[in-house]
Amino acid sequence: MKILLVEDEERLASFIRKGMSAEGYEVEIAYDGRTGLSLFRRDIYDIILLDVNLPQMNGFELCRIIRSENEAVPVLMLTALDSMADKSDGFNAGADDYLAKPFEFQELLLRLRALTRRNSGSGQKSILRLADLELNLDAKTVARAGKRIDLTTREYALMEYLMLNKGKIISRVDISERVWSLNFDSSTNVIDVYISYLRKKIDKGFSPKLLHTIVGMGYVLRED
């Protein structure tokens, strides 16, 4: 599991990373809000731990941006601001849970595990949307402008991965590892072929176009 920790207190960030690493988690740290946003847009994380009082961009603002670009990733806010009004601001920004400082590491770990279980089960939002494109995680169906789009099993897996990471540029290596679950073979064009299949099904005859190729970088699902 890969965690993004956005925390400007270096000692606390180091403590959390050390503890999480001992539990088998990979932790990447950002010490300010803008760096946190950059890392979030660059990589894929299973959960985000987010402080509120951050340099350059506060945690509430960062959480709102994260939630607007990814409806599914769990966000746990860690902050000394523990009034009901502060908690309300955090949840209204899109946070899934709120843990006040100081806290016991064991409680952080338990909350993290609960969030990831919830996200992988019934707690995950069942409908993902981009413009008039909808993907139902429970029914495993895709529709655009109310019209159902029939996808093969592999096409659906690719579509779901792109929708869960809408707005992010996804490399062919990422797709290979996350959708095909095999080491990337640069000699094959299978990913390009499936992207072409998807583009014909979700974009042909619709406006605006949503599936874009970013030359030299990968693919992105977004509304330009």
N, C-alpha and C positions, 0 to 999 in steps of 0.2 A: 504494500500500500504506500502511495506517495502523498505526502502532506506538504502543503504550502503554509508556512508560519510567517505572518506579517507582524512583527513585534520590534519596537525600537529599543527596548531594554536588552542590551547585549547579554548580560549575565543570565537573565530569565530565558532568553531565546536559546542560549547555549545549554542551560539546564533542561529545557523541554526537549531539545534535539537529542541530548545524551540519553534521556530517559526513553524517548520514543525509539531511538536506534537500538537500545537494549531489548525492546519489545519486537524488533524486526521491521520497524517502519523506516521509510526513507523520508527525511525532512529537508526541505529547501527553505532558506530564510531570506526574507526581505526586511530591511530596517526602516523603510519608509513606504508610504502609500503608493507613490508613483512606481517605485520598483516592484512592489507587490502586484500592481496592475499589469506591469510589463511581463512579469513572470507568469501570471495567470493566463495572459494571452499567448504566451510563447509555448507553454507546456500543458500537460493534462494532469490534474490532481484528483485524488479520491476524496479529499476533505481539505477545508481551508480553516486555519485557526487565525483569528483576526483581532488585533488590538484596536481600540478606538482612538486614543490620543496619539496620532502618528504624524510625523513631519510630512509636509508637502500635500498630503491628502488624508483626511481623517477616515476612520474605519467605517463610519456610517455611509459616507459618500462612496467609498470603495465597495462596500457591500452592495449598495444599490446598483453600481455598474456591473459587478459580478453577476448579480441576480438577473439583470436585464439581458446578459449574454449567455447565461447558463442557468436554467431553471432547476437543474437536478443536483448539482454539486452541493454537499452539505457545508454550511458555514457555522462555525462555533466562535462566538465573540468572547474574548478574554479581556477584561478591563476592570479598573478600579472604580469606574462609574457604575454604582450598583443601585441607584435609586429606581423607583418604579418608572419614572419618566424616562430615564436613560434606557432601561430595559425595553420600554415601549418603543423608543426610537430605534433600537437595535432590531427588534422583531419587525417593525414597520419597514425597515430598510431591506428586509429579506433574510435575516439571520434565522437559523433553525434552533439554536440554543444559545445560552448566555451564562458564562461562568465568571463570577466576581473574583478579583484579586484581593488578598492572597488566597491561594487555593492549594489543596493537597494534590500532588501529582496523580495519585490513585483515582481521585474523583475525575480529573481531566481524562484519564485513560478510560474510565467507565463510560463517561459521556461520549467520548469519541467512538467507542465500540458500539454504543447504542445508536448513535447517528448513522454509522455505516451500515448496521443491520437494517435500520429503518429505510435507508436509501435503497438498499438492494432488495427490499421486500415491499410490503403493502404501503409503506410510507412514501415511496417515490411518486412524484407526480405522474399521472398516467397519460396525460396529453401534453405533447410538445408542439409548439406552434411557431411558425415563421411566415409572416405575411398570411396568405390564405392556404398555406401548406400545414397539414396536421398529421402527427404520428401518434398512434395510440399504443403505449407500451404494454398494456394488458392484452388487448385484442391482436396486437402485432399487425396493425393495418395502417395504411397511409392513404390520405386523400388530399386533393387540391381543389379549391373552389367548390367543395362539396362533392366532387367526383372521386370515387374510389380508384386507386391506382394499384394494380396487381403487380406484386414483386415476387421474385424467387426468394428462397431462403437467404442466399448470399447477398442479393441486392438489398433485402430488408436489413440484414446485419450492418451493411455499409451505410444505409440510409439512417439507421438508428444512431450509429456512431457519429455521423456528421451532424445530426440534429442535436445530440447531447452536447456537441462542441460547436454549435453554430456561432459564426463570427470569428472563429479561430482558423488559422491556416494549418491544415493537417497535411503532413508530409506522407509520401508513399511508404516510407519506412514505418511510420506510426500505423497506417492502415494495414500494412502487412502483418505487423505484430499484434494489433488489437482485434482485427477482423478475421484475418486468415490464420493467426496464431502460428506463424512459421517465420524463420529467418528470411529477411528480405533478399530476393534474388534480383539483382539489377538487370539481368538479361531477359526477364519476362515482362510482358506488357499487360498481364492479366488485370492489374488494378486500373490501368487506363481504359481497358475494355469495359469493365464494370462501371466506371465513372461515366463512360459514354452511354451505356444502357440506362443508367439512372437519369442522366441529363435528358434523354429522349422521352422518358416517362414522366418526369416531374416538371420539365421546362417547356417542352414542345407544345405549342398551342396556348401557353399561359404567359402572363406578364405580371410583374417583372421576372426576368431570369434570376434564379436563386443559386444555382450551382456554378461556381467560377473556378477556372484554372489560373493559378498564380505561377507564372513561368519560373522555373528553377526552384520553386519552394513547395508547391503542392496544390491542395484544393481547399476551397472555403465555401460554406453554405451561408449566404447572407443576402439581405435585401439592399441593393445599392440605391 
